[in-house]
């Protein structure tokens, strides 16, 4: 069966959680009448995440490290007309795949993304979630952890992701917006891990991300910004 959605998961050191992510995806896909393909792209030279995958149906491939590079590599291996780029620590909402297909029936829609939720009960995260969803809808620029998807034709017309150290998601959305392509936001949120916020601090991480985006818009190179992100 020809897949209608290609799910591309760039990974590096995600061996512990990759099978949970795959199982959640396949559970969601089981509700569909159409097939999907799941492509995992490992940037680790040791291919640790690929070795941990149990499902034999998964397309496993490796590339040089770098999220933009890995996602382009996965997109080149994809065979469907709809590309979903999913972080390994992000879980889609119920019926997400069907909703994507419905949204993309509109010939004017070139791409889409989901609102954001974070898997932690701390009330500050509710503020961060609301702020992230509002920001992306106002600017029309979602971040990668919002499960960005593209019609394949549009993705390649934009030239794919740039192989830059950081802000590859912001960069491609700026190019999409400049060309006048339409993006649709889905209100049912994805659930992403709170691990980076908990490790680095909730307020610090949020303000740091906003500042990095501002500096990127001001012309600071992704390579310089990456030093403040890692």
Secondary structure, DSSP 8 states (H G I E B T S, - for coil): --EEEEEEEEESS-TTTHHHHHHHHHHHHTTSSSEEEEEEEE--TT-HHHHH---TTSEEEE--S-HHHHHHHHHHH--SSEEEE--TTEE--TTHHHHHHHHTTSTTEEEEEEEEEES---HHHHHHHHHHHHHHHHHT---GGG--EEEHHHHHHTTS----SS-HHHHHHHHHHHTT-EEEEEEEEEEE--HHHHHH-HHHHHHHHHHHHHHHHTT--HHHHHHHH-
